[in-house]
Amino acid sequence: MAGHSGNPSGRPVGVGSITVELRRQLEHVDGDGVPLHARIARRLLELAEGGDLRAIREVLDRVDGMPARCALEVEPQRIELRPITFERRD
């Protein structure tokens, strides 16, 4: 029906989403004057520099973008198998 919510007992008015709260927390600055998101980025780069492959992949995906997945189409091919014969040499 028009004008009726599909989820009448859903999230109360004024309550933000988890995404909104995460963004707010990432901007939080402690006494050092550095926002949380900057400290996280610094730590990720330190891990990547130390050789952590997951961190390296994360950095590259964030900077260069994730590689596109593509499908490879392969046509079936008939292979003929022949028995191998050995000649005996004396």
MMTF fields as JSON, N, C-alpha, C and O atoms, coordinates in Angstrom:
{
  "mmtfVersion": "1.0.0",
  "mmtfProducer": "UNKNOWN",
  "numBonds": 359,
  "numAtoms": 360,
  "numGroups": 90,
  "numChains": 1,
  "numModels": 1,
  "chainsPerModel": [1],
  "groupsPerChain": [90],
  "chainIdList": ["A"],
  "bondAtomList": [4, 2, 8, 6, 12, 10, 16, 14, 20, 18, 24, 22, 28, 26, 32, 30, 36, 34, 40, 38, 44, 42, 48, 46, 52, 50, 56, 54, 60, 58, 64, 62, 68, 66, 72, 70, 76, 74, 80, 78, 84, 82, 88, 86, 92, 90, 96, 94, 100, 98, 104, 102, 108, 106, 112, 110, 116, 114, 120, 118, 124, 122, 128, 126, 132, 130, 136, 134, 140, 138, 144, 142, 148, 146, 152, 150, 156, 154, 160, 158, 164, 162, 168, 166, 172, 170, 176, 174, 180, 178, 184, 182, 188, 186, 192, 190, 196, 194, 200, 198, 204, 202, 208, 206, 212, 210, 216, 214, 220, 218, 224, 222, 228, 226, 232, 230, 236, 234, 240, 238, 244, 242, 248, 246, 252, 250, 256, 254, 260, 258, 264, 262, 268, 266, 272, 270, 276, 274, 280, 278, 284, 282, 288, 286, 292, 290, 296, 294, 300, 298, 304, 302, 308, 306, 312, 310, 316, 314, 320, 318, 324, 322, 328, 326, 332, 330, 336, 334, 340, 338, 344, 342, 348, 346, 352, 350, 356, 354],
  "bondOrderList": [1, 1, 1, 1, 1, 1, 1, 1, 1, 1, 1, 1, 1, 1, 1, 1, 1, 1, 1, 1, 1, 1, 1, 1, 1, 1, 1, 1, 1, 1, 1, 1, 1, 1, 1, 1, 1, 1, 1, 1, 1, 1, 1, 1, 1, 1, 1, 1, 1, 1, 1, 1, 1, 1, 1, 1, 1, 1, 1, 1, 1, 1, 1, 1, 1, 1, 1, 1, 1, 1, 1, 1, 1, 1, 1, 1, 1, 1, 1, 1, 1, 1, 1, 1, 1, 1, 1, 1, 1],
  "groupList": [{"groupName": "MET", "atomNameList": ["N", "CA", "C", "O"], "elementList": ["N", "C", "C", "O"], "formalChargeList": [0, 0, 0, 0], "bondAtomList": [1, 0, 2, 1, 3, 2], "bondOrderList": [1, 1, 2], "singleLetterCode": "M", "chemCompType": "L-PEPTIDE LINKING"}, {"groupName": "ALA", "atomNameList": ["N", "CA", "C", "O"], "elementList": ["N", "C", "C", "O"], "formalChargeList": [0, 0, 0, 0], "bondAtomList": [1, 0, 2, 1, 3, 2], "bondOrderList": [1, 1, 2], "singleLetterCode": "A", "chemCompType": "L-PEPTIDE LINKING"}, {"groupName": "GLY", "atomNameList": ["N", "CA", "C", "O"], "elementList": ["N", "C", "C", "O"], "formalChargeList": [0, 0, 0, 0], "bondAtomList": [1, 0, 2, 1, 3, 2], "bondOrderList": [1, 1, 2], "singleLetterCode": "G", "chemCompType": "PEPTIDE LINKING"}, {"groupName": "HIS", "atomNameList": ["N", "CA", "C", "O"], "elementList": ["N", "C", "C", "O"], "formalChargeList": [0, 0, 0, 0], "bondAtomList": [1, 0, 2, 1, 3, 2], "bondOrderList": [1, 1, 2], "singleLetterCode": "H", "chemCompType": "L-PEPTIDE LINKING"}, {"groupName": "SER", "atomNameList": ["N", "CA", "C", "O"], "elementList": ["N", "C", "C", "O"], "formalChargeList": [0, 0, 0, 0], "bondAtomList": [1, 0, 2, 1, 3, 2], "bondOrderList": [1, 1, 2], "singleLetterCode": "S", "chemCompType": "L-PEPTIDE LINKING"}, {"groupName": "ASN", "atomNameList": ["N", "CA", "C", "O"], "elementList": ["N", "C", "C", "O"], "formalChargeList": [0, 0, 0, 0], "bondAtomList": [1, 0, 2, 1, 3, 2], "bondOrderList": [1, 1, 2], "singleLetterCode": "N", "chemCompType": "L-PEPTIDE LINKING"}, {"groupName": "PRO", "atomNameList": ["N", "CA", "C", "O"], "elementList": ["N", "C", "C", "O"], "formalChargeList": [0, 0, 0, 0], "bondAtomList": [1, 0, 2, 1, 3, 2], "bondOrderList": [1, 1, 2], "singleLetterCode": "P", "chemCompType": "L-PEPTIDE LINKING"}, {"groupName": "ARG", "atomNameList": ["N", "CA", "C", "O"], "elementList": ["N", "C", "C", "O"], "formalChargeList": [0, 0, 0, 0], "bondAtomList": [1, 0, 2, 1, 3, 2], "bondOrderList": [1, 1, 2], "singleLetterCode": "R", "chemCompType": "L-PEPTIDE LINKING"}, {"groupName": "VAL", "atomNameList": ["N", "CA", "C", "O"], "elementList": ["N", "C", "C", "O"], "formalChargeList": [0, 0, 0, 0], "bondAtomList": [1, 0, 2, 1, 3, 2], "bondOrderList": [1, 1, 2], "singleLetterCode": "V", "chemCompType": "L-PEPTIDE LINKING"}, {"groupName": "ILE", "atomNameList": ["N", "CA", "C", "O"], "elementList": ["N", "C", "C", "O"], "formalChargeList": [0, 0, 0, 0], "bondAtomList": [1, 0, 2, 1, 3, 2], "bondOrderList": [1, 1, 2], "singleLetterCode": "I", "chemCompType": "L-PEPTIDE LINKING"}, {"groupName": "THR", "atomNameList": ["N", "CA", "C", "O"], "elementList": ["N", "C", "C", "O"], "formalChargeList": [0, 0, 0, 0], "bondAtomList": [1, 0, 2, 1, 3, 2], "bondOrderList": [1, 1, 2], "singleLetterCode": "T", "chemCompType": "L-PEPTIDE LINKING"}, {"groupName": "GLU", "atomNameList": ["N", "CA", "C", "O"], "elementList": ["N", "C", "C", "O"], "formalChargeList": [0, 0, 0, 0], "bondAtomList": [1, 0, 2, 1, 3, 2], "bondOrderList": [1, 1, 2], "singleLetterCode": "E", "chemCompType": "L-PEPTIDE LINKING"}, {"groupName": "LEU", "atomNameList": ["N", "CA", "C", "O"], "elementList": ["N", "C", "C", "O"], "formalChargeList": [0, 0, 0, 0], "bondAtomList": [1, 0, 2, 1, 3, 2], "bondOrderList": [1, 1, 2], "singleLetterCode": "L", "chemCompType": "L-PEPTIDE LINKING"}, {"groupName": "GLN", "atomNameList": ["N", "CA", "C", "O"], "elementList": ["N", "C", "C", "O"], "formalChargeList": [0, 0, 0, 0], "bondAtomList": [1, 0, 2, 1, 3, 2], "bondOrderList": [1, 1, 2], "singleLetterCode": "Q", "chemCompType": "L-PEPTIDE LINKING"}, {"groupName": "ASP", "atomNameList": ["N", "CA", "C", "O"], "elementList": ["N", "C", "C", "O"], "formalChargeList": [0, 0, 0, 0], "bondAtomList": [1, 0, 2, 1, 3, 2], "bondOrderList": [1, 1, 2], "singleLetterCode": "D", "chemCompType": "L-PEPTIDE LINKING"}, {"groupName": "CYS", "atomNameList": ["N", "CA", "C", "O"], "elementList": ["N", "C", "C", "O"], "formalChargeList": [0, 0, 0, 0], "bondAtomList": [1, 0, 2, 1, 3, 2], "bondOrderList": [1, 1, 2], "singleLetterCode": "C", "chemCompType": "L-PEPTIDE LINKING"}, {"groupName": "PHE", "atomNameList": ["N", "CA", "C", "O"], "elementList": ["N", "C", "C", "O"], "formalChargeList": [0, 0, 0, 0], "bondAtomList": [1, 0, 2, 1, 3, 2], "bondOrderList": [1, 1, 2], "singleLetterCode": "F", "chemCompType": "L-PEPTIDE LINKING"}],
  "groupTypeList": [0, 1, 2, 3, 4, 2, 5, 6, 4, 2, 7, 6, 8, 2, 8, 2, 4, 9, 10, 8, 11, 12, 7, 7, 13, 12, 11, 3, 8, 14, 2, 14, 2, 8, 6, 12, 3, 1, 7, 9, 1, 7, 7, 12, 12, 11, 12, 1, 11, 2, 2, 14, 12, 7, 1, 9, 7, 11, 8, 12, 14, 7, 8, 14, 2, 0, 6, 1, 7, 15, 1, 12, 11, 8, 11, 6, 13, 7, 9, 11, 12, 7, 6, 9, 10, 16, 11, 7, 7, 14],
  "groupIdList": [1, 2, 3, 4, 5, 6, 7, 8, 9, 10, 11, 12, 13, 14, 15, 16, 17, 18, 19, 20, 21, 22, 23, 24, 25, 26, 27, 28, 29, 30, 31, 32, 33, 34, 35, 36, 37, 38, 39, 40, 41, 42, 43, 44, 45, 46, 47, 48, 49, 50, 51, 52, 53, 54, 55, 56, 57, 58, 59, 60, 61, 62, 63, 64, 65, 66, 67, 68, 69, 70, 71, 72, 73, 74, 75, 76, 77, 78, 79, 80, 81, 82, 83, 84, 85, 86, 87, 88, 89, 90],
  "secStructList": [7, 6, 6, 7, 7, 1, 7, 6, 6, 1, 1, 7, 6, 6, 7, 7, 7, 2, 2, 2, 2, 2, 2, 2, 2, 2, 6, 7, 5, 7, 6, 6, 1, 7, 5, 2, 2, 2, 2, 2, 2, 2, 2, 2, 2, 2, 2, 2, 2, 6, 6, 7, 2, 2, 2, 2, 2, 2, 2, 2, 2, 2, 2, 2, 7, 7, 7, 7, 7, 7, 7, 7, 7, 7, 7, 7, 7, 7, 7, 7, 7, 7, 7, 7, 7, 7, 7, 7, 7, 7],
  "xCoordList": [0.843, 0.0, 0.876, 1.924, 0.457, 1.203, 1.187, 0.155, 2.346, 2.439, 2.682, 2.76, 2.804, 3.058, 4.436, 4.842, 5.145, 6.493, 6.424, 5.532, 7.372, 7.476, 8.113, 8.116, 8.653, 9.296, 8.881, 9.689, 7.637, 7.126, 7.895, 7.916, 8.523, 9.274, 10.777, 11.562, 11.166, 12.571, 13.364, 12.955, 14.485, 15.382, 14.656, 13.984, 14.786, 14.121, 14.674, 15.824, 13.847, 14.244, 15.402, 15.392, 16.393, 17.52, 18.687, 19.762, 18.494, 19.584, 20.292, 19.673, 21.606, 22.372, 22.746, 22.597, 23.222, 23.66, 25.069, 25.745, 25.506, 26.86, 27.874, 28.947, 27.545, 28.456, 28.666, 29.789, 27.592, 27.695, 28.563, 29.409, 28.369, 29.149, 30.623, 31.503, 30.895, 32.29, 32.986, 34.127, 32.301, 32.897, 33.169, 34.196, 32.247, 32.441, 33.652, 34.467, 33.771, 34.887, 36.225, 37.236, 36.235, 37.479, 38.016, 39.22, 37.132, 37.557, 38.01, 38.562, 37.775, 38.121, 39.628, 40.434, 39.989, 41.39, 41.71, 41.04, 42.744, 43.205, 44.14, 44.269, 44.78, 45.677, 46.849, 47.446, 47.198, 48.344, 48.009, 48.902, 46.735, 46.331, 46.184, 45.947, 46.324, 46.237, 44.921, 44.641, 44.104, 42.838, 43.066, 44.101, 42.086, 42.17, 42.434, 43.239, 41.769, 41.971, 43.415, 43.918, 44.087, 45.495, 46.386, 47.354, 46.063, 46.848, 46.668, 47.621, 45.44, 45.179, 45.952, 46.569, 45.923, 46.641, 48.14, 48.795, 48.685, 50.112, 50.458, 51.467, 49.631, 49.893, 49.815, 50.631, 48.847, 48.714, 49.964, 50.464, 50.464, 51.672, 52.89, 53.756, 52.962, 54.072, 54.044, 55.084, 52.852, 52.733, 53.139, 53.841, 52.69, 53.041, 54.541, 55.149, 55.132, 56.574, 57.353, 58.458, 56.77, 57.402, 57.219, 57.736, 56.492, 56.348, 55.05, 54.9, 54.104, 52.813, 52.027, 51.581, 51.865, 51.234, 49.789, 49.346, 49.046, 47.656, 47.623, 46.769, 48.56, 48.625, 49.048, 48.513, 50.005, 50.449, 49.279, 49.051, 48.536, 47.388, 46.348, 45.799, 46.086, 45.106, 45.536, 44.726, 46.803, 47.309, 47.162, 46.657, 47.6, 47.518, 46.07, 45.767, 45.176, 43.764, 43.179, 42.355, 43.601, 43.065, 43.627, 42.925, 44.885, 45.535, 45.264, 44.888, 45.452, 45.302, 43.939, 43.619, 43.139, 41.851, 42.019, 43.066, 40.995, 41.048, 41.065, 40.381, 41.842, 41.849, 40.466, 39.76, 40.102, 38.8, 38.843, 39.84, 37.774, 37.667, 37.092, 36.125, 37.686, 37.175, 37.055, 37.785, 36.131, 35.898, 36.765, 36.98, 37.242, 38.031, 37.211, 36.781, 37.002, 36.215, 37.163, 38.013, 37.005, 37.87, 37.011, 35.999, 37.433, 36.703, 37.293, 38.513, 36.434, 36.96, 37.705, 37.36, 38.714, 39.529, 39.726, 40.023, 39.562, 39.746, 41.238, 41.933, 41.707, 43.109, 43.184, 42.462, 44.064, 44.233, 45.422, 46.531, 45.188, 46.244, 46.672, 45.837, 47.959, 48.504, 49.415, 50.105, 49.42, 50.317, 51.78, 52.118, 52.615, 54.046, 54.678, 54.443, 55.468, 56.171, 57.67, 58.179, 58.355, 59.79, 60.474, 60.028, 61.523, 62.327, 63.436, 64.082, 63.635, 64.678, 65.988, 66.055, 67.017, 68.338, 69.264, 69.374, 69.921, 70.867, 72.281, 73.198],
  "yCoordList": [-1.197, 0.0, 1.244, 1.274, 2.236, 3.483, 4.178, 4.249, 4.688, 5.43, 4.585, 5.127, 3.269, 2.398, 1.77, 1.331, 1.738, 1.168, -0.347, -0.977, -0.924, -2.366, -2.943, -4.159, -2.084, -2.512, -1.539, -0.709, -1.626, -0.642, -0.613, 0.423, -1.708, -1.677, -1.668, -2.239, -1.023, -0.943, -0.005, 0.301, 0.438, 1.301, 2.562, 3.218, 2.904, 4.11, 5.381, 5.419, 6.406, 7.692, 8.256, 8.199, 8.797, 9.418, 8.474, 8.917, 7.19, 6.237, 6.069, 5.702, 6.342, 6.255, 4.821, 3.917, 4.635, 3.31, 3.047, 3.966, 1.818, 1.462, 2.185, 2.558, 2.386, 3.085, 4.523, 5.025, 5.179, 6.559, 6.606, 7.491, 5.685, 5.655, 5.352, 5.965, 4.423, 4.127, 5.35, 5.651, 6.045, 7.259, 8.306, 8.985, 8.43, 9.394, 9.008, 9.863, 7.731, 7.264, 7.406, 7.719, 7.178, 7.301, 8.724, 8.934, 9.697, 11.092, 11.529, 12.617, 10.679, 11.02, 11.244, 10.453, 12.336, 12.689, 12.547, 13.135, 11.759, 11.628, 12.787, 13.735, 12.7, 13.755, 14.008, 15.084, 13.033, 13.209, 14.062, 14.415, 14.394, 15.236, 14.5, 15.121, 13.171, 12.381, 11.605, 10.875, 11.756, 11.025, 9.516, 9.062, 8.76, 7.304, 6.739, 5.82, 7.274, 6.735, 6.889, 6.038, 7.951, 8.147, 7.141, 6.64, 6.844, 5.859, 4.462, 3.686, 4.143, 2.841, 2.732, 1.701, 3.775, 3.763, 3.59, 2.831, 4.288, 4.19, 2.752, 2.218, 2.118, 0.752, -0.223, -1.141, -0.037, -0.895, -0.8, -1.813, 0.415, 0.595, -0.026, -0.582, 0.065, -0.568, -2.083, -2.704, -2.677, -4.117, -4.511, -5.501, -3.728, -4.009, -3.885, -4.718, -2.87, -2.666, -3.81, -4.139, -4.411, -5.537, -6.853, -7.876, -6.854, -8.057, -8.816, -9.908, -8.28, -8.943, -8.922, -7.866, -10.094, -10.158, -9.673, -9.057, -9.944, -9.457, -7.937, -7.318, -7.328, -5.872, -5.296, -4.278, -5.943, -5.484, -5.507, -4.542, -6.614, -6.737, -5.645, -5.032, -5.41, -4.391, -3.011, -2.263, -2.675, -1.367, -1.237, -0.228, -2.254, -2.181, -2.107, -1.371, -2.862, -2.803, -1.426, -0.938, -0.802, 0.531, 1.614, 2.565, 1.475, 2.513, 2.322, 3.269, 1.105, 0.839, 0.29, 0.206, -0.08, -0.703, -2.206, -2.694, -2.921, -4.38, -4.812, -4.217, -5.845, -6.324, -6.834, -7.449, -6.575, -7.03, -8.536, -9.092, -9.166, -10.595, -10.784, -10.124, -11.677, -11.923, -13.429, -14.229, -13.768, -15.18, -15.585, -14.809, -16.782, -17.323, -18.421, -19.37, -18.279, -19.263, -20.223, -19.804, -21.495, -22.505, -23.495, -23.986, -23.775, -24.754, -26.141, -26.301, -27.136, -28.488, -28.947, -28.585, -29.736, -30.205, -31.711, -32.202, -32.435, -33.889, -34.183, -33.656, -35.036, -35.433, -36.921, -37.73, -37.265, -38.673, -39.231, -38.702, -40.284, -40.931, -42.194, -43.018, -42.343, -43.535, -44.25, -43.606, -45.562, -46.286, -46.041, -45.88, -46.018, -45.842, -47.225, -48.109, -47.382, -48.66, -48.414, -47.4, -49.328, -49.218, -50.315, -51.462, -49.957, -50.952, -51.411, -50.606, -52.692, -53.233, -53.249, -53.755, -52.698, -52.701, -53.58, -53.406, -54.513, -55.404, -55.032, -55.674],
  "zCoordList": [0.0, 0.0, 0.0, 0.645, -0.701, -0.77, 0.582, 1.248, 0.977, 2.229, 3.461, 4.563, 3.31, 4.456, 4.33, 3.254, 5.446, 5.462, 5.367, 5.935, 4.647, 4.571, 5.826, 6.016, 6.684, 7.925, 9.032, 9.451, 9.512, 10.47, 11.788, 12.453, 12.184, 13.444, 13.161, 13.918, 12.073, 11.66, 12.555, 13.675, 12.055, 12.811, 13.276, 12.48, 14.555, 15.067, 14.419, 13.982, 14.366, 13.801, 14.626, 15.855, 13.93, 14.62, 14.871, 15.275, 14.639, 14.83, 13.493, 12.494, 13.482, 12.247, 11.918, 12.741, 10.728, 10.301, 10.813, 11.275, 10.734, 11.145, 10.269, 10.743, 9.002, 8.098, 8.543, 8.53, 8.934, 9.409, 10.664, 10.795, 11.568, 12.808, 12.528, 13.132, 11.629, 11.276, 10.684, 11.034, 9.797, 9.212, 10.287, 10.259, 11.227, 12.312, 13.158, 13.506, 13.485, 14.31, 13.594, 14.222, 12.285, 11.525, 11.51, 11.359, 11.666, 11.706, 13.104, 13.267, 14.11, 15.496, 15.633, 15.143, 16.306, 16.511, 17.992, 18.84, 18.298, 19.684, 20.018, 19.245, 21.162, 21.622, 20.701, 20.748, 19.855, 18.959, 17.734, 16.964, 17.549, 16.433, 15.113, 14.077, 15.144, 13.914, 13.917, 14.867, 12.86, 12.815, 12.707, 12.218, 13.169, 13.181, 11.789, 11.64, 10.772, 9.42, 8.958, 8.225, 9.37, 9.002, 9.731, 9.158, 10.992, 11.739, 11.145, 11.076, 10.717, 10.093, 8.776, 8.506, 7.966, 6.686, 6.92, 6.205, 7.916, 8.231, 8.616, 8.154, 9.457, 9.908, 8.742, 8.648, 7.854, 6.681, 5.807, 5.319, 5.614, 4.815, 5.493, 4.818, 6.817, 7.545, 7.358, 7.14, 7.445, 7.25, 5.824, 5.622, 4.846, 3.453, 3.25, 2.576, 3.817, 3.686, 4.332, 3.902, 5.365, 6.038, 5.311, 5.758, 4.198, 3.402, 3.603, 3.056, 4.366, 4.579, 3.261, 2.814, 2.651, 1.33, 1.328, 0.358, 2.404, 2.472, 2.504, 1.87, 3.249, 3.313, 1.968, 1.529, 1.315, -0.005, -0.978, -1.707, -0.986, -1.885, -1.576, -2.492, -0.305, 0.089, -0.398, -0.945, -0.201, -0.643, -2.157, -2.65, -2.889, -4.351, -4.83, -5.768, -4.196, -4.572, -4.31, -5.084, -3.224, -2.88, -3.788, -4.132, -4.176, -4.977, -6.462, -7.152, -6.957, -8.389, -8.758, -9.943, -7.799, -8.069, -8.188, -8.612, -7.816, -7.888, -9.342, -10.175, -9.656, -11.035, -11.437, -10.638, -12.66, -13.153, -13.347, -13.807, -12.999, -13.244, -14.632, -15.013, -15.375, -16.712, -16.927, -16.342, -17.763, -18.066, -19.249, -20.18, -19.194, -20.284, -20.94, -20.284, -22.232, -22.949, -23.671, -24.457, -23.393, -23.984, -24.746, -24.246, -25.955, -26.755, -26.508, -26.469, -26.342, -26.15, -27.397, -28.522, -27.169, -28.277, -28.133, -27.044, -29.223, -29.193, -29.305, -30.174, -28.404, -28.394, -28.701, -28.117, -29.623, -29.965, -29.19, -29.272, -28.452, -27.69, -28.415, -28.788, -28.612, -29.261, -28.273, -27.483, -28.314, -27.412, -27.784, -28.957, -26.793, -27.008, -27.123, -26.299, -28.147, -28.321, -28.208, -28.685, -27.59, -27.419, -28.218, -28.235, -28.854, -29.555, -28.619, -27.947, -28.594, -27.733, -28.503, -29.623, -27.901, -28.515, -27.686, -26.473, -28.336, -27.629, -27.903, -27.392]
}
